[in-house]
Amino acid sequence: MFCGTQAKKKKKRKKSLLIIYPWRSLTKQHFLIINPLRLKVICSFCLYLPQLIDYAKKGDTDEKAMKMASFWLTEKDLVPKLFKVLAPRFETQSNGYTRMARIPNRENLDKAKMAVLEYKGNPFPPLYPAKKENELTLINQLLRGYREERARR
């Protein structure tokens, strides 16, 4: 059983593992590949990320914005990235900075279910490519013929 200082240290370590490290790597790489269950725990603390980006929109001269950034981003080289890269990207958006999606299970290791959390508008290719409607496929040709035949009746 933990008491006093040990309990505080354990709580701080748990917060670091669950919240701060994922946000740090998300800010560093623009995406985070993680187990869906752990992602749910992280997203339960998602209130901090939009708040951090909203503070970053105020600029690096704002004292409260700098305090928040230095607290949540323990690597000091990520603080300028927050203000120079992420804040201008989301200048027009008021919320919804991240996107969460499931990705295929890992085949070569333990076949664990995986998910990805990414910033919207990142420089990487999209997870789900845009669907193309092709009028020349067999099914579309058959459907068009059926519609035309039905319209003549």
Backbone as JSON, one array per atom type, in Angstrom:
{
  "sequence": "MFCGTQAKKKKKRKKSLLIIYPWRSLTKQHFLIINPLRLKVICSFCLYLPQLIDYAKKGDTDEKAMKMASFWLTEKDLVPKLFKVLAPRFETQSNGYTRMARIPNRENLDKAKMAVLEYKGNPFPPLYPAKKENELTLINQLLRGYREERARR",
  "N": [[0.84, -1.18, 0.0], [0.54, 2.19, -0.83], [1.52, 5.31, 0.54], [1.35, 8.78, 1.33], [4.15, 10.42, 0.09], [4.98, 8.45, -1.7], [2.57, 7.63, -2.89], [1.86, 9.94, -4.26], [3.96, 10.1, -6.08], [3.51, 7.77, -7.54], [1.03, 8.34, -8.69], [1.72, 10.54, -10.26], [3.55, 9.33, -12.02], [1.85, 7.52, -13.32], [0.15, 9.31, -14.61], [1.99, 10.46, -16.35], [2.69, 8.27, -17.98], [0.24, 7.6, -19.16], [-0.86, 9.94, -20.27], [0.91, 12.23, -20.84], [3.18, 11.22, -22.31], [2.0, 9.98, -24.67], [0.83, 12.32, -25.88], [3.08, 13.81, -26.32], [4.48, 12.24, -28.19], [2.58, 12.27, -30.21], [2.59, 14.96, -30.94], [5.16, 15.13, -31.85], [5.38, 13.31, -34.04], [3.04, 13.62, -35.52], [1.2, 11.59, -35.67], [-0.09, 8.68, -33.95], [0.31, 5.38, -33.21], [-1.45, 2.92, -31.63], [-2.77, 0.69, -29.09], [-6.28, 0.04, -29.16], [-7.72, 0.04, -26.7], [-6.05, 1.38, -24.91], [-6.01, 3.75, -26.24], [-8.6, 4.68, -25.85], [-8.46, 5.33, -23.15], [-6.58, 7.37, -23.25], [-7.96, 9.19, -24.85], [-9.97, 9.88, -23.15], [-8.86, 11.84, -21.73], [-8.77, 13.84, -23.55], [-9.48, 16.44, -23.4], [-7.41, 18.1, -22.8], [-5.73, 18.38, -25.02], [-7.09, 19.88, -27.18], [-7.34, 22.21, -25.72], [-4.7, 22.91, -25.27], [-3.85, 23.42, -27.9], [-5.56, 25.53, -28.49], [-4.56, 27.45, -26.72], [-2.04, 27.7, -27.87], [-2.67, 28.97, -30.22], [-2.9, 31.57, -29.44], [-0.38, 32.51, -29.44], [3.24, 32.58, -28.99], [3.97, 34.5, -27.21], [2.18, 34.74, -25.19], [1.82, 34.27, -21.76], [0.45, 32.28, -20.27], [-0.02, 30.38, -22.23], [2.58, 29.53, -22.81], [3.25, 28.36, -20.35], [1.44, 26.22, -20.22], [2.25, 24.77, -22.49], [4.91, 24.11, -21.83], [4.44, 22.47, -19.66], [2.92, 20.26, -20.62], [4.35, 19.35, -22.82], [7.13, 17.82, -22.46], [9.58, 17.61, -23.72], [11.59, 20.09, -24.76], [12.11, 20.94, -27.35], [9.81, 20.54, -28.74], [8.04, 22.53, -28.13], [8.39, 24.96, -29.71], [7.54, 23.81, -32.12], [4.86, 23.34, -31.65], [3.87, 25.97, -31.57], [4.72, 27.07, -34.03], [4.08, 25.26, -36.09], [1.75, 23.59, -35.59], [-0.21, 25.36, -34.47], [-0.62, 27.41, -36.54], [-1.68, 25.7, -38.51], [-4.17, 24.92, -37.52], [-5.52, 27.29, -37.32], [-7.92, 28.24, -38.45], [-9.76, 26.39, -37.58], [-11.98, 25.54, -34.9], [-12.37, 23.42, -33.22], [-11.95, 19.81, -32.95], [-9.37, 18.61, -33.66], [-8.06, 16.23, -33.97], [-8.06, 12.9, -35.43], [-9.38, 9.68, -35.23], [-8.8, 6.3, -36.01], [-9.35, 2.88, -36.83], [-6.91, 0.43, -37.61], [-5.55, -2.26, -39.63], [-5.0, -5.44, -37.99], [-1.94, -6.34, -36.31], [0.14, -8.42, -38.08], [2.59, -9.86, -38.02], [3.44, -10.01, -35.37], [1.74, -10.23, -32.6], [-0.86, -10.24, -33.45], [-2.5, -8.2, -32.52], [-5.17, -5.88, -32.02], [-5.15, -2.69, -33.49], [-4.99, 0.89, -33.45], [-5.05, 4.22, -34.77], [-4.18, 7.51, -33.94], [-4.34, 10.7, -35.13], [-3.26, 13.97, -36.14], [-5.43, 16.2, -37.81], [-5.04, 17.13, -41.2], [-2.37, 16.48, -41.53], [0.99, 16.0, -42.93], [1.14, 13.52, -44.16], [0.14, 10.69, -46.26], [-3.41, 10.06, -46.63], [-5.23, 7.96, -44.32], [-7.46, 6.55, -45.19], [-8.04, 6.28, -48.48], [-9.61, 8.47, -50.87], [-12.77, 7.54, -52.12], [-13.36, 6.44, -55.38], [-15.72, 6.99, -57.82], [-16.54, 5.05, -60.41], [-17.85, 5.03, -63.5], [-17.63, 3.13, -65.43], [-17.47, 0.55, -64.47], [-18.6, -2.86, -64.19], [-20.82, -3.35, -62.48], [-21.89, -0.77, -62.2], [-22.59, -0.21, -64.85], [-24.59, -2.15, -65.28], [-26.48, -1.31, -63.37], [-27.12, 1.24, -64.38], [-28.26, 0.53, -66.86], [-30.49, -0.89, -65.9], [-31.9, 1.17, -64.58], [-32.5, 2.86, -66.76], [-34.1, 1.15, -68.31], [-36.21, 0.74, -66.57], [-37.2, 3.32, -66.4], [-38.28, 3.67, -68.93], [-40.59, 2.14, -68.89]],
  "CA": [[0.0, 0.0, 0.0], [1.31, 3.41, -0.93], [0.99, 6.42, 1.32], [2.14, 10.01, 1.31], [4.96, 10.79, -1.07], [4.98, 7.35, -2.68], [1.31, 7.67, -3.62], [1.92, 11.08, -5.18], [4.88, 9.74, -7.16], [2.86, 6.76, -8.37], [-0.01, 9.04, -9.45], [2.4, 11.36, -11.27], [4.11, 8.41, -13.01], [0.73, 7.0, -14.1], [-0.28, 10.4, -15.49], [3.0, 10.6, -17.4], [2.61, 7.15, -18.91], [-1.03, 7.55, -19.88], [-1.28, 11.17, -20.94], [1.94, 13.12, -21.36], [3.99, 10.58, -23.34], [1.31, 9.91, -25.96], [0.67, 13.63, -26.51], [4.4, 14.22, -26.78], [4.8, 11.55, -29.45], [1.64, 12.74, -31.22], [3.08, 16.25, -31.41], [6.44, 14.93, -32.54], [5.25, 12.56, -35.29], [1.75, 13.94, -36.12], [0.29, 10.46, -35.54], [0.24, 7.78, -32.85], [-0.27, 4.04, -33.4], [-1.59, 2.44, -30.26], [-3.83, -0.26, -28.81], [-7.54, 0.78, -29.02], [-8.13, 0.22, -25.31], [-5.24, 2.46, -24.35], [-6.43, 4.96, -26.93], [-9.8, 5.17, -25.17], [-8.02, 5.97, -21.91], [-5.94, 8.62, -23.62], [-8.97, 10.11, -25.36], [-10.78, 10.39, -22.05], [-8.17, 13.06, -21.32], [-8.63, 14.65, -24.76], [-9.8, 17.84, -23.13], [-6.19, 18.88, -22.69], [-5.11, 18.64, -26.31], [-7.67, 21.07, -27.81], [-7.05, 23.38, -24.9], [-3.3, 23.25, -25.54], [-3.77, 24.04, -29.23], [-6.21, 26.84, -28.4], [-3.58, 28.36, -26.11], [-0.96, 27.92, -28.82], [-3.15, 29.93, -31.22], [-2.7, 32.92, -28.9], [0.99, 32.9, -29.76], [4.24, 32.21, -27.99], [4.19, 35.6, -26.27], [1.22, 34.6, -24.1], [2.47, 33.58, -20.64], [-0.29, 31.07, -19.91], [0.21, 29.42, -23.31], [3.92, 28.97, -22.63], [3.22, 27.48, -19.18], [0.74, 24.99, -20.61], [3.09, 24.03, -23.44], [6.08, 23.54, -21.15], [3.99, 21.41, -18.76], [2.46, 19.07, -21.34], [5.39, 18.89, -23.75], [8.33, 17.78, -21.63], [10.73, 17.86, -24.58], [11.5, 21.53, -25.04], [12.17, 21.21, -28.78], [8.46, 20.43, -29.29], [7.27, 23.75, -27.84], [8.31, 25.79, -30.92], [6.75, 23.12, -33.15], [3.46, 23.59, -31.32], [3.51, 27.35, -31.92], [5.05, 27.42, -35.41], [3.54, 24.32, -37.07], [0.38, 23.15, -35.31], [-1.13, 26.48, -34.27], [-1.07, 27.96, -37.83], [-2.48, 24.72, -39.25], [-5.53, 24.88, -36.98], [-5.95, 28.67, -37.07], [-9.31, 28.43, -38.85], [-10.62, 25.43, -36.89], [-12.22, 25.84, -33.49], [-12.28, 22.16, -32.48], [-11.77, 18.64, -33.82], [-8.01, 18.65, -34.2], [-7.53, 14.88, -34.18], [-8.9, 11.88, -36.05], [-9.05, 8.35, -34.72], [-9.24, 5.26, -36.94], [-8.8, 1.53, -36.62], [-6.08, -0.05, -38.7], [-5.51, -3.73, -39.58], [-4.25, -6.06, -36.9], [-0.54, -6.66, -36.57], [0.22, -9.8, -38.56], [3.84, -10.55, -37.73], [3.74, -10.13, -33.95], [0.76, -10.89, -31.76], [-2.18, -10.05, -34.05], [-3.26, -7.3, -31.66], [-5.92, -4.82, -32.69], [-4.43, -1.43, -33.41], [-5.7, 2.09, -33.89], [-4.16, 5.35, -34.98], [-4.68, 8.84, -33.6], [-3.52, 11.6, -35.92], [-3.73, 15.34, -36.33], [-6.02, 16.44, -39.12], [-4.22, 17.97, -42.06], [-0.94, 16.16, -41.42], [1.6, 15.92, -44.26], [1.23, 12.14, -44.62], [-1.0, 10.26, -47.06], [-4.57, 9.76, -45.79], [-5.42, 6.56, -43.95], [-8.47, 6.0, -46.08], [-8.05, 7.06, -49.72], [-10.94, 8.88, -51.33], [-13.4, 6.54, -52.99], [-13.59, 6.92, -56.73], [-16.9, 6.43, -58.48], [-16.19, 4.77, -61.79], [-19.07, 4.7, -64.25], [-17.37, 2.07, -66.39], [-17.44, -0.78, -63.87], [-19.71, -3.72, -64.6], [-22.01, -3.15, -61.64], [-22.49, 0.53, -62.52], [-23.22, -0.33, -66.17], [-25.84, -2.89, -65.09], [-27.44, -0.46, -62.65], [-27.58, 2.28, -65.29], [-29.18, -0.11, -67.8], [-31.72, -1.19, -65.17], [-32.62, 2.43, -64.36], [-33.03, 3.32, -68.05], [-35.18, 0.25, -68.69], [-37.33, 0.99, -65.67], [-37.75, 4.63, -66.72], [-39.06, 3.54, -70.16], [-41.86, 1.46, -68.63]],
  "C": [[0.88, 1.24, 0.0], [0.68, 4.49, -0.06], [1.91, 7.61, 1.17], [2.84, 10.26, 0.0], [4.96, 9.7, -2.13], [3.71, 7.35, -3.51], [1.31, 8.8, -4.64], [2.83, 10.75, -6.37], [4.24, 8.73, -8.11], [1.8, 7.41, -9.25], [0.62, 9.86, -10.57], [2.97, 10.48, -12.38], [3.01, 7.85, -13.91], [0.23, 8.06, -15.07], [0.7, 10.56, -16.64], [2.87, 9.5, -18.44], [1.35, 7.2, -19.76], [-1.29, 8.78, -20.73], [-0.12, 11.9, -21.61], [2.74, 12.46, -22.47], [3.25, 10.43, -24.66], [1.15, 11.27, -26.64], [2.0, 14.13, -27.04], [4.73, 13.55, -28.11], [3.83, 11.95, -30.56], [2.1, 14.07, -31.79], [4.36, 16.08, -32.22], [6.24, 14.32, -33.92], [3.98, 12.87, -36.07], [0.78, 12.76, -36.12], [0.79, 9.55, -34.43], [-0.46, 6.46, -33.1], [-0.26, 3.36, -32.04], [-2.72, 1.43, -30.17], [-5.15, 0.51, -28.6], [-7.99, 1.0, -27.58], [-7.34, 1.34, -24.64], [-5.62, 3.79, -24.98], [-7.68, 5.54, -26.3], [-9.43, 5.88, -23.87], [-7.4, 7.32, -22.21], [-6.99, 9.64, -24.06], [-9.93, 10.58, -24.28], [-10.15, 11.66, -21.47], [-7.98, 14.01, -22.5], [-8.97, 16.11, -24.54], [-8.55, 18.7, -23.14], [-5.6, 19.24, -24.04], [-5.75, 19.82, -27.04], [-7.37, 22.34, -27.03], [-5.62, 23.85, -25.14], [-3.16, 23.92, -26.9], [-4.45, 25.4, -29.24], [-5.28, 27.87, -27.75], [-2.46, 28.68, -27.08], [-1.37, 28.92, -29.91], [-2.96, 31.37, -30.76], [-1.29, 33.42, -29.15], [1.95, 32.56, -28.64], [4.58, 33.35, -27.04], [3.23, 35.53, -25.09], [1.84, 33.75, -22.99], [1.78, 32.27, -20.29], [-0.1, 29.98, -20.98], [1.57, 28.76, -23.16], [3.97, 28.03, -21.43], [2.56, 26.15, -19.51], [1.61, 24.13, -21.52], [4.28, 23.39, -22.74], [5.67, 22.44, -20.18], [3.67, 20.14, -19.54], [3.51, 18.52, -22.28], [6.73, 18.94, -23.01], [9.61, 17.95, -22.45], [10.62, 19.29, -25.09], [11.6, 21.85, -26.53], [10.8, 21.09, -29.44], [7.63, 21.69, -29.07], [7.25, 24.68, -29.05], [7.49, 25.14, -32.03], [5.26, 23.34, -32.92], [3.03, 24.97, -31.8], [3.72, 27.66, -33.4], [4.4, 26.51, -36.46], [2.06, 24.03, -36.8], [-0.6, 24.3, -35.16], [-1.54, 27.13, -35.6], [-1.94, 27.0, -38.63], [-3.94, 24.74, -38.8], [-6.08, 26.28, -36.69], [-7.43, 28.87, -37.4], [-10.27, 27.49, -38.14], [-10.8, 25.84, -35.43], [-12.17, 24.58, -32.63], [-12.08, 21.02, -33.46], [-10.41, 18.61, -34.48], [-7.46, 17.27, -34.53], [-8.56, 13.98, -34.84], [-8.43, 10.53, -35.53], [-9.6, 7.32, -35.7], [-8.61, 3.94, -36.56], [-7.99, 1.14, -37.85], [-6.0, -1.57, -38.59], [-4.64, -4.25, -38.44], [-2.81, -6.31, -37.31], [-0.45, -8.14, -36.95], [1.46, -10.52, -38.03], [4.11, -10.74, -36.24], [2.67, -10.92, -33.2], [-0.68, -10.74, -32.25], [-3.09, -9.18, -33.19], [-4.01, -6.28, -32.5], [-5.18, -3.51, -32.46], [-5.3, -0.3, -33.92], [-4.67, 3.2, -34.05], [-4.9, 6.63, -34.6], [-3.77, 9.8, -34.33], [-4.13, 12.99, -35.92], [-4.36, 15.45, -37.71], [-5.11, 17.37, -39.91], [-2.73, 17.68, -41.95], [-0.35, 15.94, -42.81], [1.69, 14.5, -44.84], [0.04, 11.78, -45.49], [-2.18, 9.89, -46.16], [-4.66, 8.26, -45.48], [-6.38, 5.87, -44.89], [-8.48, 6.83, -47.35], [-9.48, 7.38, -50.14], [-11.5, 7.84, -52.29], [-13.68, 7.17, -54.34], [-14.82, 6.22, -57.29], [-16.54, 6.26, -59.96], [-17.44, 4.3, -62.52], [-18.86, 3.52, -65.19], [-17.29, 0.67, -65.77], [-18.69, -1.55, -64.26], [-20.97, -3.45, -63.79], [-22.68, -1.82, -61.94], [-23.16, 0.51, -63.89], [-24.55, -1.07, -66.06], [-26.89, -2.06, -64.39], [-27.98, 0.64, -63.56], [-28.56, 1.72, -66.31], [-30.52, -0.43, -67.14], [-32.55, 0.07, -64.96], [-33.25, 2.94, -65.65], [-34.21, 2.46, -68.48], [-36.42, 0.5, -67.83], [-38.0, 2.33, -65.98], [-38.6, 4.57, -67.99], [-40.42, 2.92, -69.91], [-42.9, 2.37, -68.14]]
}
